[in-house]
Amino acid sequence: MSEELEDQILEDLYSWLDQIPLSREKKSVRRDFADGVLVAEIIKFYFPEMVDLHNYPPASMIQRKTDNWNLLNKKVFRKLGFELQQDVISKLVAGRQGEHAAEHFLLMLRSKVERKLFQKKRQTESEVIDRKSKSERDQQVPPLTYPAVQKLRGTLEAGSVMANERKLNYKFSTPRTKPPNQQDTVSKLALEEVEQELLTRDETIQVLQAKVRRLEHLLHLKDIRIEDLQSRLQMANQEKISRAQQLFSQHKVTTKHR
C-alpha cells in the first residue's frame, strides 16, 4: 500500500514538472537536477525576479554543482522560507540511486512555491481592496477650497492674536479622522470570506482532479503490466510445448534405435 502511495506522489510530481518548460528533457531526476540548474529554472518560471539564470551554469564537477546549490541556498531558498543543510546538498549533488533525494526536495519545493504564489495572490487582492476603499473615502471627503480658507482666516482675525494662534495650532495639530464605515468593514470581511471559500473549493477540485489523473495512470500501468504478463505466459507455454515435442521426438528416436 505504501509503494502504491509513493507511486501516486511521484507521478503527480512528474506531471507538475512536465508543465514547466525546462532546458533539458527529463530522463533521470537524480542526475538531471544534480547541478541545480533546473531548480533555478523552475523558480525562474514562477518568480522571474528571484533568479538570474546566468549565475547557474551547467556543471559536471562536484564542486561546481555544489557552488550552484550554495548560491541558490543563499539568495533564493531563503526568500521561499527554507534553507538546505550541507548534508542534503551533498546528497543532491551525488544523486545516488535509491535515495530519492531529488524527489523529496522537489516535493518540498513545490509546496513552498504554491504557498508563495498563494501569499502573493492574497497580498495583491488585499492591496486592490485597500486602494478601492481609500479611493471611496477620498471621494466622500470634500477638498479644502480657497473660499473656505479665506472664511477661516477672517474668523481668526476677529479675535485676539493669542486666541487665534491657539485656535490655529489646535486645528492643525489635531487632525480629524473620519470614523470607519462599519458597513464597508463588514462588506470587506464578507468578500474575503467568500474569496477564501472559493479558493478552498478550487484547491479541493485540483486535488481531486490530480487523484483522478493518478488513478487513470495507475490503471493504464496495470493494463500494460497485465498485457506483458499475458504475453510472457503465452511465450512460456509455447516454449513448454516446443520443449515437450522435442523430448517426445528424442524419445521416439531412442526407442526406435533400441
C-alpha positions in Angstrom: 0.0 0.0 0.0 2.8 2.4 0.8 4.5 1.7 -2.5 1.3 2.5 -4.4 1.0 5.8 -2.5 4.6 6.6 -3.3 4.0 5.9 -7.0 1.0 8.2 -6.9 3.0 11.0 -5.3 5.9 10.6 -7.8 3.5 10.5 -10.8 1.9 13.7 -9.6 5.3 15.3 -9.1 6.4 14.3 -12.6 3.2 15.8 -14.1 3.9 19.1 -12.3 7.4 19.1 -13.8 6.1 18.4 -17.3 4.1 21.7 -17.1 7.3 23.7 -16.7 9.4 24.5 -19.8 12.9 23.2 -18.8 16.1 23.4 -20.9 16.7 19.6 -20.6 14.5 16.7 -21.2 13.6 14.9 -18.0 15.3 11.5 -18.2 16.7 10.8 -14.7 15.6 13.1 -12.0 18.5 12.4 -9.7 21.1 13.2 -12.4 19.1 16.0 -14.2 18.8 18.0 -11.0 22.2 17.3 -9.6 23.8 20.6 -10.6 20.8 22.8 -9.5 20.3 24.4 -12.9 16.8 23.0 -13.5 15.8 24.0 -9.9 16.8 27.6 -10.8 14.7 27.4 -14.0 11.7 26.2 -12.0 11.9 29.1 -9.6 12.5 31.5 -12.5 9.3 30.2 -14.2 7.2 31.1 -11.2 9.1 34.1 -9.8 11.2 35.7 -12.6 12.5 38.4 -10.3 14.2 35.9 -7.9 16.6 34.2 -10.2 19.3 35.2 -12.7 19.9 32.1 -14.7 23.3 33.1 -15.9 24.5 32.7 -12.3 23.8 28.9 -12.5 25.9 27.4 -15.3 25.6 23.6 -16.1 28.2 21.7 -14.3 29.7 18.1 -14.2 32.3 18.6 -11.5 31.1 18.1 -7.9 32.5 21.5 -6.7 30.7 23.4 -9.5 27.4 21.7 -8.7 27.8 22.4 -5.0 28.5 26.1 -5.8 25.2 26.3 -7.7 23.3 24.8 -4.8 25.0 27.0 -2.2 24.1 30.1 -4.3 20.5 29.0 -4.5 20.5 28.3 -0.8 21.8 31.8 0.0 20.0 34.0 -2.5 16.8 32.2 -3.4 15.6 29.5 -1.0 15.6 32.0 1.9 13.0 34.1 0.0 10.8 31.0 -0.2 11.1 30.4 3.5 13.5 27.5 3.8 17.2 26.6 3.8 19.0 23.4 3.0 21.6 21.7 5.2 25.0 20.9 3.7 24.4 17.1 4.0 21.2 17.5 2.0 23.1 19.4 -0.7 25.8 16.7 -0.8 23.1 14.1 -1.4 21.5 16.1 -4.1 24.9 16.7 -5.8 25.8 13.0 -5.5 22.5 11.8 -6.9 22.8 8.3 -5.6 20.3 5.8 -7.0 17.7 4.6 -4.5 17.9 7.6 -2.1 15.3 9.7 -3.9 16.9 12.9 -2.5 16.0 14.9 -5.6 12.3 13.7 -5.5 12.0 14.6 -1.8 13.5 18.0 -2.4 11.2 18.7 -5.4 8.1 17.8 -3.4 9.1 20.3 -0.7 10.0 22.9 -3.4 6.6 22.5 -5.0 4.8 23.1 -1.6 6.9 26.2 -1.0 6.2 27.6 -4.4 2.5 27.0 -4.1 2.5 28.7 -0.7 4.4 31.7 -2.0 2.0 32.0 -5.0 -1.0 31.9 -2.7 0.6 34.6 -0.4 1.3 36.8 -3.4 -2.3 36.4 -4.7 -3.7 37.3 -1.3 -1.5 40.3 -0.9 -2.4 41.6 -4.4 -6.1 41.2 -3.7 -5.7 43.0 -0.3 -3.9 45.9 -2.0 -6.6 46.2 -4.6 -9.3 46.3 -1.9 -7.3 48.9 0.2 -6.8 51.1 -2.8 -10.5 50.9 -3.7 -11.5 51.7 -0.1 -9.1 54.7 0.0 -10.5 56.0 -3.3 -14.0 55.8 -2.0 -13.1 57.6 1.2 -11.2 60.3 -0.8 -14.3 60.9 -2.9 -16.5 61.3 0.2 -14.2 64.0 1.8 -14.6 67.4 0.1 -11.3 69.2 -0.6 -10.5 72.4 1.2 -11.2 75.2 -1.4 -9.7 78.8 -1.4 -13.0 80.5 -0.3 -13.1 78.2 2.7 -9.5 79.2 3.6 -10.5 82.9 3.3 -13.5 82.4 5.6 -11.3 80.6 8.1 -8.8 83.5 8.0 -11.5 86.1 8.6 -12.8 84.2 11.6 -9.3 84.0 13.1 -8.7 87.7 12.6 -11.9 88.6 14.6 -10.3 87.5 17.9 -7.1 88.3 19.7 -3.8 87.3 18.3 -3.1 84.8 21.1 -6.5 83.2 20.7 -6.1 83.0 17.0 -2.7 81.3 17.4 -4.0 78.8 19.9 -7.0 78.1 17.8 -4.9 77.7 14.7 -2.4 75.4 16.4 -5.2 73.3 17.7 -6.8 73.0 14.3 -3.6 71.9 12.5 -2.1 69.7 15.3 -5.3 67.6 15.9 -6.4 66.3 12.5 -9.9 65.0 12.3 -10.2 61.4 11.2 -13.3 60.0 9.6 -14.8 57.2 11.7 -14.6 53.9 9.8 -17.7 52.9 8.0 -19.0 49.8 9.7 -20.8 48.7 6.6 -17.6 48.9 4.4 -15.8 46.8 7.0 -18.5 44.1 7.1 -18.6 44.0 3.3 -14.9 43.7 3.1 -14.8 40.8 5.6 -17.7 39.1 3.8 -15.9 39.4 0.5 -12.7 38.0 1.9 -14.7 35.0 3.4 -16.3 34.3 0.0 -12.9 34.5 -1.8 -11.3 32.2 0.8 -14.1 29.7 0.3 -13.8 29.8 -3.4 -10.0 29.3 -3.2 -10.5 26.4 -0.9 -13.0 24.8 -3.3 -10.6 25.4 -6.2 -7.8 23.7 -4.3 -10.1 20.8 -3.4 -11.1 20.4 -7.1 -7.5 20.5 -8.2 -6.6 17.8 -5.6 -9.4 15.6 -6.7 -8.5 16.1 -10.4 -4.9 15.1 -9.6 -6.1 12.0 -7.8 -8.3 11.1 -10.8 -5.3 11.5 -13.1 -3.1 9.4 -10.9 -5.8 6.6 -10.8 -6.2 6.7 -14.5 -2.4 6.5 -14.9 -2.2 3.6 -12.5 -5.0 1.8 -14.4 -3.1 2.3 -17.6 0.1 0.9 -16.0 -1.8 -2.1 -14.7 -3.2 -2.8 -18.1 0.2 -2.6 -19.6 1.5 -5.0 -16.8 -1.3 -7.4 -17.4 -0.7 -7.5 -21.2 3.0 -8.0 -20.5 2.3 -10.9 -18.1 -0.1 -12.5 -20.6 2.4 -12.2 -23.3 5.1 -13.8 -21.2 2.7 -16.6 -20.1 1.9 -17.3 -23.7 5.5 -17.4 -24.7 6.3 -19.7 -21.7 3.5 -22.0 -22.7 4.8 -22.1 -26.3 8.3 -22.9 -25.1 7.0 -25.7 -22.9 5.0 -27.2 -25.8 8.0 -26.9 -28.1 10.3 -28.5 -25.5 7.8 -31.3 -24.9 7.7 -32.0 -28.6 11.4 -32.1 -28.8 11.7 -34.5 -25.9 9.0 -36.7 -27.4 10.8 -36.8 -30.7 14.1 -37.7 -29.0 12.3 -40.4 -27.0 10.8 -41.9 -30.2 14.2 -41.9 -31.9 15.9 -43.6 -28.9 13.2 -46.2 -28.7 13.5 -47.0 -32.4 17.2 -47.5 -32.1 16.7 -49.9 -29.3 
